[in-house]
Amino acid sequence: MNCYECDEPTPAVAVCQQCGVAVCKEHVRMSKEEVSEPVGPGPARTASARRVTCPVCDRAEHSKHP
């Protein structure tokens, strides 16, 4: 699978979690996201997870306009 964003065929290393396009090392956008899981009546257990997006979805998620 090749990167959707590149002009020439470049191997993809990830798939955008929002839109599903394949992206290469240059175009992949990674961020940290906290996820939590309820564990009975006590406090939820939290962990850090990776969030992978393409440049277009990353821009849309971080834009100031709704």
MMTF fields as JSON, N, C-alpha, C and O atoms, coordinates in Angstrom:
{
  "mmtfVersion": "1.0.0",
  "mmtfProducer": "UNKNOWN",
  "numBonds": 263,
  "numAtoms": 264,
  "numGroups": 66,
  "numChains": 1,
  "numModels": 1,
  "chainsPerModel": [1],
  "groupsPerChain": [66],
  "chainIdList": ["A"],
  "bondAtomList": [4, 2, 8, 6, 12, 10, 16, 14, 20, 18, 24, 22, 28, 26, 32, 30, 36, 34, 40, 38, 44, 42, 48, 46, 52, 50, 56, 54, 60, 58, 64, 62, 68, 66, 72, 70, 76, 74, 80, 78, 84, 82, 88, 86, 92, 90, 96, 94, 100, 98, 104, 102, 108, 106, 112, 110, 116, 114, 120, 118, 124, 122, 128, 126, 132, 130, 136, 134, 140, 138, 144, 142, 148, 146, 152, 150, 156, 154, 160, 158, 164, 162, 168, 166, 172, 170, 176, 174, 180, 178, 184, 182, 188, 186, 192, 190, 196, 194, 200, 198, 204, 202, 208, 206, 212, 210, 216, 214, 220, 218, 224, 222, 228, 226, 232, 230, 236, 234, 240, 238, 244, 242, 248, 246, 252, 250, 256, 254, 260, 258],
  "bondOrderList": [1, 1, 1, 1, 1, 1, 1, 1, 1, 1, 1, 1, 1, 1, 1, 1, 1, 1, 1, 1, 1, 1, 1, 1, 1, 1, 1, 1, 1, 1, 1, 1, 1, 1, 1, 1, 1, 1, 1, 1, 1, 1, 1, 1, 1, 1, 1, 1, 1, 1, 1, 1, 1, 1, 1, 1, 1, 1, 1, 1, 1, 1, 1, 1, 1],
  "groupList": [{"groupName": "MET", "atomNameList": ["N", "CA", "C", "O"], "elementList": ["N", "C", "C", "O"], "formalChargeList": [0, 0, 0, 0], "bondAtomList": [1, 0, 2, 1, 3, 2], "bondOrderList": [1, 1, 2], "singleLetterCode": "M", "chemCompType": "L-PEPTIDE LINKING"}, {"groupName": "ASN", "atomNameList": ["N", "CA", "C", "O"], "elementList": ["N", "C", "C", "O"], "formalChargeList": [0, 0, 0, 0], "bondAtomList": [1, 0, 2, 1, 3, 2], "bondOrderList": [1, 1, 2], "singleLetterCode": "N", "chemCompType": "L-PEPTIDE LINKING"}, {"groupName": "CYS", "atomNameList": ["N", "CA", "C", "O"], "elementList": ["N", "C", "C", "O"], "formalChargeList": [0, 0, 0, 0], "bondAtomList": [1, 0, 2, 1, 3, 2], "bondOrderList": [1, 1, 2], "singleLetterCode": "C", "chemCompType": "L-PEPTIDE LINKING"}, {"groupName": "TYR", "atomNameList": ["N", "CA", "C", "O"], "elementList": ["N", "C", "C", "O"], "formalChargeList": [0, 0, 0, 0], "bondAtomList": [1, 0, 2, 1, 3, 2], "bondOrderList": [1, 1, 2], "singleLetterCode": "Y", "chemCompType": "L-PEPTIDE LINKING"}, {"groupName": "GLU", "atomNameList": ["N", "CA", "C", "O"], "elementList": ["N", "C", "C", "O"], "formalChargeList": [0, 0, 0, 0], "bondAtomList": [1, 0, 2, 1, 3, 2], "bondOrderList": [1, 1, 2], "singleLetterCode": "E", "chemCompType": "L-PEPTIDE LINKING"}, {"groupName": "ASP", "atomNameList": ["N", "CA", "C", "O"], "elementList": ["N", "C", "C", "O"], "formalChargeList": [0, 0, 0, 0], "bondAtomList": [1, 0, 2, 1, 3, 2], "bondOrderList": [1, 1, 2], "singleLetterCode": "D", "chemCompType": "L-PEPTIDE LINKING"}, {"groupName": "PRO", "atomNameList": ["N", "CA", "C", "O"], "elementList": ["N", "C", "C", "O"], "formalChargeList": [0, 0, 0, 0], "bondAtomList": [1, 0, 2, 1, 3, 2], "bondOrderList": [1, 1, 2], "singleLetterCode": "P", "chemCompType": "L-PEPTIDE LINKING"}, {"groupName": "THR", "atomNameList": ["N", "CA", "C", "O"], "elementList": ["N", "C", "C", "O"], "formalChargeList": [0, 0, 0, 0], "bondAtomList": [1, 0, 2, 1, 3, 2], "bondOrderList": [1, 1, 2], "singleLetterCode": "T", "chemCompType": "L-PEPTIDE LINKING"}, {"groupName": "ALA", "atomNameList": ["N", "CA", "C", "O"], "elementList": ["N", "C", "C", "O"], "formalChargeList": [0, 0, 0, 0], "bondAtomList": [1, 0, 2, 1, 3, 2], "bondOrderList": [1, 1, 2], "singleLetterCode": "A", "chemCompType": "L-PEPTIDE LINKING"}, {"groupName": "VAL", "atomNameList": ["N", "CA", "C", "O"], "elementList": ["N", "C", "C", "O"], "formalChargeList": [0, 0, 0, 0], "bondAtomList": [1, 0, 2, 1, 3, 2], "bondOrderList": [1, 1, 2], "singleLetterCode": "V", "chemCompType": "L-PEPTIDE LINKING"}, {"groupName": "GLN", "atomNameList": ["N", "CA", "C", "O"], "elementList": ["N", "C", "C", "O"], "formalChargeList": [0, 0, 0, 0], "bondAtomList": [1, 0, 2, 1, 3, 2], "bondOrderList": [1, 1, 2], "singleLetterCode": "Q", "chemCompType": "L-PEPTIDE LINKING"}, {"groupName": "GLY", "atomNameList": ["N", "CA", "C", "O"], "elementList": ["N", "C", "C", "O"], "formalChargeList": [0, 0, 0, 0], "bondAtomList": [1, 0, 2, 1, 3, 2], "bondOrderList": [1, 1, 2], "singleLetterCode": "G", "chemCompType": "PEPTIDE LINKING"}, {"groupName": "LYS", "atomNameList": ["N", "CA", "C", "O"], "elementList": ["N", "C", "C", "O"], "formalChargeList": [0, 0, 0, 0], "bondAtomList": [1, 0, 2, 1, 3, 2], "bondOrderList": [1, 1, 2], "singleLetterCode": "K", "chemCompType": "L-PEPTIDE LINKING"}, {"groupName": "HIS", "atomNameList": ["N", "CA", "C", "O"], "elementList": ["N", "C", "C", "O"], "formalChargeList": [0, 0, 0, 0], "bondAtomList": [1, 0, 2, 1, 3, 2], "bondOrderList": [1, 1, 2], "singleLetterCode": "H", "chemCompType": "L-PEPTIDE LINKING"}, {"groupName": "ARG", "atomNameList": ["N", "CA", "C", "O"], "elementList": ["N", "C", "C", "O"], "formalChargeList": [0, 0, 0, 0], "bondAtomList": [1, 0, 2, 1, 3, 2], "bondOrderList": [1, 1, 2], "singleLetterCode": "R", "chemCompType": "L-PEPTIDE LINKING"}, {"groupName": "SER", "atomNameList": ["N", "CA", "C", "O"], "elementList": ["N", "C", "C", "O"], "formalChargeList": [0, 0, 0, 0], "bondAtomList": [1, 0, 2, 1, 3, 2], "bondOrderList": [1, 1, 2], "singleLetterCode": "S", "chemCompType": "L-PEPTIDE LINKING"}],
  "groupTypeList": [0, 1, 2, 3, 4, 2, 5, 4, 6, 7, 6, 8, 9, 8, 9, 2, 10, 10, 2, 11, 9, 8, 9, 2, 12, 4, 13, 9, 14, 0, 15, 12, 4, 4, 9, 15, 4, 6, 9, 11, 6, 11, 6, 8, 14, 7, 8, 15, 8, 14, 14, 9, 7, 2, 6, 9, 2, 5, 14, 8, 4, 13, 15, 12, 13, 6],
  "groupIdList": [1, 2, 3, 4, 5, 6, 7, 8, 9, 10, 11, 12, 13, 14, 15, 16, 17, 18, 19, 20, 21, 22, 23, 24, 25, 26, 27, 28, 29, 30, 31, 32, 33, 34, 35, 36, 37, 38, 39, 40, 41, 42, 43, 44, 45, 46, 47, 48, 49, 50, 51, 52, 53, 54, 55, 56, 57, 58, 59, 60, 61, 62, 63, 64, 65, 66],
  "secStructList": [7, 5, 7, 1, 1, 7, 1, 1, 7, 7, 5, 7, 7, 3, 3, 7, 6, 6, 6, 7, 7, 3, 3, 7, 6, 6, 6, 7, 3, 3, 3, 3, 3, 3, 3, 3, 3, 7, 7, 6, 6, 1, 7, 7, 3, 3, 3, 3, 3, 3, 3, 3, 3, 7, 2, 2, 2, 2, 2, 2, 2, 2, 7, 1, 7, 7],
  "xCoordList": [0.849, 0.0, 0.904, 1.918, 0.532, 1.311, 0.6, -0.612, 1.394, 0.875, -0.059, 0.264, -1.202, -2.191, -1.725, -2.094, -0.927, -0.516, 0.678, 0.838, 1.508, 2.721, 2.41, 1.483, 3.219, 3.07, 3.64, 3.151, 4.667, 5.289, 4.995, 4.775, 4.986, 4.725, 5.701, 6.91, 5.171, 5.949, 5.228, 4.03, 5.943, 5.285, 4.627, 5.212, 3.42, 2.684, 3.148, 3.539, 3.099, 3.459, 2.292, 2.366, 1.2, 0.051, -1.206, -1.154, -2.345, -3.645, -4.332, -4.372, -4.868, -5.542, -6.751, -7.57, -6.86, -7.966, -9.277, -10.342, -9.227, -10.427, -10.984, -12.144, -10.16, -10.663, -10.199, -10.763, -9.186, -8.76, -7.726, -7.413, -7.17, -6.148, -4.813, -4.526, -4.005, -2.671, -1.706, -1.805, -0.767, 0.21, 1.61, 1.781, 2.614, 4.018, 4.567, 3.841, 5.863, 6.503, 6.456, 6.319, 6.57, 6.584, 5.206, 5.112, 4.157, 2.816, 2.014, 0.974, 2.46, 1.718, 1.786, 2.836, 0.672, 0.602, 0.202, -0.861, 1.072, 0.808, 0.656, 1.395, -0.311, -0.513, -0.86, -1.165, -0.808, -1.115, -2.547, -2.988, -3.259, -4.646, -4.819, -4.389, -5.441, -5.701, -6.994, -8.027, -6.928, -8.116, -8.349, -7.396, -9.608, -9.909, -10.87, -11.659, -10.776, -11.604, -12.134, -11.356, -13.45, -13.988, -13.592, -13.644, -13.199, -12.776, -13.548, -12.975, -14.832, -15.645, -16.056, -16.111, -16.349, -16.867, -15.806, -16.158, -14.545, -13.483, -13.209, -13.979, -12.113, -11.751, -11.389, -10.946, -11.584, -11.271, -9.759, -9.0, -9.348, -7.932, -7.661, -8.409, -6.597, -6.267, -4.918, -4.05, -4.762, -3.506, -3.351, -4.334, -2.112, -1.843, -1.871, -1.344, -2.496, -2.569, -2.14, -2.169, -1.745, -1.38, -2.603, -3.487, -2.652, -3.694, -2.993, -2.138, -3.341, -2.699, -3.681, -4.789, -3.265, -4.103, -3.262, -2.033, -3.958, -3.306, -3.228, -3.855, -2.477, -2.367, -3.707, -3.929, -4.598, -5.883, -6.754, -7.314, -6.878, -7.685, -7.053, -7.767, -5.722, -5.038, -5.344, -5.63, -5.283, -5.61, -7.063, -7.354, -7.959, -9.384, -9.634, -10.414, -8.981, -9.173, -8.602, -9.096, -7.578, -6.943, -7.332, -6.772, -8.279, -8.722, -9.601, -10.2, -9.677, -10.477, -11.933, -12.771, -12.246, -13.62, -14.301, -13.685, -15.573, -16.289, -16.59, -17.187],
  "yCoordList": [-1.157, 0.0, 1.232, 1.265, 2.239, 3.468, 4.641, 4.621, 5.66, 6.873, 7.609, 7.807, 8.008, 8.752, 10.184, 10.774, 10.746, 12.142, 12.384, 13.495, 11.384, 11.556, 11.586, 10.927, 12.379, 12.453, 11.21, 10.802, 10.616, 9.402, 8.24, 8.461, 7.015, 5.856, 5.785, 5.651, 5.876, 5.792, 4.828, 4.982, 3.828, 2.864, 3.525, 4.402, 3.1, 3.599, 2.871, 1.705, 3.57, 2.971, 2.962, 2.334, 3.667, 3.753, 4.084, 4.459, 3.934, 4.265, 5.263, 5.06, 6.335, 7.367, 6.775, 6.092, 7.037, 6.516, 7.23, 6.717, 8.399, 9.148, 8.774, 8.376, 8.898, 8.725, 7.446, 7.061, 6.776, 5.492, 5.534, 4.487, 6.722, 6.756, 6.283, 6.445, 5.697, 5.243, 6.418, 7.243, 6.505, 7.589, 7.05, 6.033, 7.766, 7.382, 8.027, 8.718, 7.791, 8.363, 9.884, 10.504, 10.486, 11.946, 12.551, 13.629, 11.878, 12.44, 11.975, 12.561, 10.954, 10.468, 11.502, 12.093, 11.704, 12.596, 11.743, 11.122, 11.724, 10.916, 11.831, 12.802, 11.498, 12.235, 11.242, 10.081, 11.713, 10.856, 11.121, 12.269, 10.068, 10.191, 9.345, 8.193, 9.914, 9.179, 8.378, 8.919, 7.107, 6.256, 5.718, 5.479, 5.527, 5.016, 3.842, 3.729, 2.986, 1.782, 1.627, 1.584, 1.544, 1.334, -0.048, -1.047, -0.077, -1.335, -1.53, -1.449, -1.785, -1.989, -0.679, 0.346, -0.695, 0.498, 1.57, 2.699, 1.247, 2.225, 3.135, 3.175, 3.86, 4.774, 4.008, 2.86, 4.658, 4.044, 3.94, 4.763, 2.939, 2.752, 3.532, 3.397, 4.347, 5.126, 4.704, 4.218, 4.906, 4.591, 5.529, 6.062, 5.725, 6.54, 5.65, 4.537, 6.157, 5.422, 6.346, 7.569, 5.754, 6.544, 6.841, 5.997, 8.041, 8.426, 8.755, 9.64, 8.054, 8.214, 8.852, 8.352, 9.968, 10.633, 11.085, 11.1, 11.453, 12.022, 13.539, 14.058, 14.262, 15.713, 16.444, 17.42, 15.997, 16.661, 16.519, 17.508, 15.316, 15.105, 15.782, 16.31, 15.774, 16.44, 17.933, 18.522, 18.54, 19.969, 20.227, 21.193, 19.377, 19.555, 19.427, 20.193, 18.47, 18.272, 19.422, 19.699, 20.089, 21.165, 22.556, 23.548, 22.644, 23.964, 24.599, 23.898, 25.9, 26.597, 26.706, 27.132, 26.324, 26.399, 25.044, 24.009, 25.033, 23.767, 23.072, 21.995],
  "zCoordList": [0.0, 0.0, 0.0, 0.697, -0.781, -0.878, -0.207, 0.01, 0.113, 0.755, -0.194, -1.366, 0.309, -0.464, -0.724, -1.74, 0.17, 0.079, -0.849, -1.353, -1.084, -1.888, -3.387, -3.858, -4.135, -5.583, -6.272, -7.325, -5.679, -6.214, -5.267, -4.076, -5.772, -4.898, -3.725, -3.919, -2.52, -1.284, -0.352, -0.118, 0.188, 1.073, 2.281, 2.918, 2.584, 3.749, 5.006, 4.955, 6.126, 7.415, 8.393, 9.45, 8.039, 8.945, 8.157, 6.985, 8.841, 8.258, 9.194, 10.408, 8.62, 9.406, 10.126, 9.513, 11.422, 12.218, 11.919, 12.263, 11.289, 10.963, 9.595, 9.487, 8.538, 7.171, 6.494, 5.469, 7.037, 6.497, 5.385, 4.819, 5.04, 3.998, 4.556, 5.742, 3.684, 4.052, 3.977, 3.069, 4.93, 4.952, 5.232, 5.903, 4.696, 4.881, 6.16, 6.875, 6.44, 7.636, 7.637, 8.692, 6.455, 6.365, 6.645, 7.232, 6.236, 6.353, 7.568, 7.868, 8.263, 9.428, 10.559, 10.81, 11.221, 12.382, 13.581, 13.594, 14.588, 15.779, 16.983, 17.149, 17.809, 19.055, 20.152, 19.883, 21.386, 22.525, 22.963, 23.01, 23.278, 23.728, 24.987, 25.034, 25.984, 27.22, 27.068, 26.672, 27.38, 27.346, 28.754, 29.496, 29.119, 30.447, 30.347, 29.41, 31.333, 31.378, 32.798, 33.751, 32.941, 34.287, 34.822, 34.106, 36.085, 36.704, 37.997, 39.084, 37.887, 39.075, 39.705, 39.025, 41.013, 41.676, 41.952, 42.291, 41.818, 42.098, 40.918, 39.959, 40.993, 39.907, 38.623, 38.673, 37.499, 36.208, 36.026, 36.538, 35.305, 34.977, 33.688, 32.72, 33.666, 32.474, 31.923, 32.649, 30.605, 29.933, 28.746, 28.231, 28.316, 27.137, 25.907, 25.917, 24.839, 23.579, 22.448, 22.587, 21.336, 20.164, 19.317, 19.171, 18.761, 17.815, 16.51, 16.474, 15.435, 14.141, 13.165, 12.972, 12.547, 11.563, 10.37, 10.425, 9.29, 8.113, 8.315, 9.238, 7.479, 7.654, 7.543, 8.26, 6.667, 6.473, 7.718, 8.191, 8.252, 9.457, 10.67, 11.524, 10.755, 11.852, 11.837, 12.879, 10.663, 10.532, 10.929, 11.635, 10.482, 10.802, 12.304, 12.869, 12.949, 14.385, 15.207, 16.3, 14.705, 15.475, 14.993, 15.46, 14.068, 13.617, 14.686, 15.501, 14.682, 15.681, 15.269, 16.063, 14.03, 13.531, 13.704, 13.448, 14.14, 14.323, 13.012, 13.006]
}
